[in-house]
Amino acid sequence: MKKDNEQLEENTPEKSEKKNGNFFRTLGELTVFTSRFFALVWTPPYELDELFTQIFRLGYKSLFLVTTTAFIIGFVMSLQLYPSMKTFGAEDLIPNMVAIAVIREIGPVLTGLICAGKTGSGIGAEIGSMKVTDQIDAMSISGVDPYKYLVVTRVLAMTITMPFLVIYSAALSLVGSYIAVNITDDMSVTMYINSAFDYMYFYDFFPSIIKAFFFGFTIAMVSCFYGYRADYGTVGVGKAANASVVISSLIIFFLDMLAAQLSHYYQSNFV
């Protein structure tokens, strides 16, 4: 009974209103934070050295996880599909089914979630640590714009890197699928490639690349935002890293759902 009363007290209308207020305040701050990026990205000085460093770091950090996960996904999908497809005598369609799945949906979303967990948390923790140790304030005092140096370069780097990681992930999934197909059946590389891309069109590739740009932008922007507003202390850095992963992942799922609806509308009305 005591526990129920405590729970009722916790769910008072005042507390619910406060939570809603916090949500809209955070959303407003994130919007202002993002608007600042579009205002500064076009203005010199351009931090090209830091940009190229971040492109290498963010891409390199994710490469091992993307390689391993993409290969296993393609391999397992083909093995799981084989018994069902063989029942209907349609095992030759497995390469096409795997290709459509990994290029349209699984590749971009999986790569986005991996990058949110790996690089997103890294960005949030890195900038959060700089915030709590006053390094960001020190940059401002020394005449360097910390937002332009830290945020703009990382957001640009992640936005540029993500489409290449998505293409790489899809290619590795098809390699895993090809090996699985040859374990259960015999198919040449040429026949596999022809079968995989036989029923694919331009609108199967284009949305994935567009989604990848948005996923990369979202991961870096959200991670920088939570790192930039980290509370003082190690707990604040941990919260910033955790929030970067959780919020980025949720936005990735939302953007993917929106892209699926737009793609469905385009194919229904214009194809």
WOHU-V464178 format. One record per helix or strand of 3 or more residues. SS is the DSSP state (H for helix, E for strand). FROM is the first residue (numbers start at 1). TO is the last residue. Records with the same first field share a line. If there is no record, write none. Layout:
SS=FROM-TO / FROM-TO
This chain:
H=2-10 / 13-40 / 48-87 / 91-132 / 135-141 / 146-184 / 189-196 / 202-228 / 234-270
